[in-house]
């Protein structure tokens, strides 16, 4: 009997606007606008604003949906 291997969980790491801009080949300002518009959820660590890698990967896959709360 073969057992299926569960998928590896996405690490809970966070990217700043500059890292996302580099990854998506866009300006840091455009990423900050996406943050401000709520197109990507952000997490605040003191004064630092970051987006989770999980949310970035979902956005890249086209399966990201914001749920109004």
N, C-alpha and C positions, 0 to 999 in steps of 0.2 A: 504494500500500500504506500503510495507516495503522498507526502504532505506538501501542500502548497506553502510557499514562503510568503509571508505577509510583506506588503510594500514597506520600504524604509520610510520612516516619518521625515517630513521636511524639518530641517533644523530651525530652531526658533531664534534666528539671527535677524538683525535689522540693518537696513542700508540708509545712508543719508542721501540728500538730494544730489550731491556731486557724484556719488557712486551709481545712482539710478540714471543720471544724465549720461554718464559714460557708458553704461550698459545699453541704453536705448539710443545713443548717438544723438542727443538733443541737449539744449542748454539747461543749465542748472535752474535758470529763471523759469523755464517752461515746467520743470518738475515742481518747483515751488508753487506755481499757479495751479497745477493739478492738485497739490495738497490743499491749497486755499479753497478751491472749488469743491473739494470733497470727492474728487474722482479716485483718489487713493486714500484709504484710511491711514491715519498717522498715530504714532505713539510718542508721547512726550516723556523725556527723561531729564527732568530739570528744565533747562533752556533748550535742550537738544530735541529736534524733531526727526523722527525716523519712520520708515515704512517697513513692515515685516517682509522677509523674503517670501514667506508663504503667500502674502497678498500680491507681491510682485509676480510670482510665478503664475498665480491664477489670472492676473491681468494679462500676462503674456499669452496664456493659453486661450484667452478670449472667454473664459468662463466666470469672470469676476462680475458680481452683481452687488450693488449697494442696496441695503435694505433699510428703508426709512424707519426710524424708530420713534 
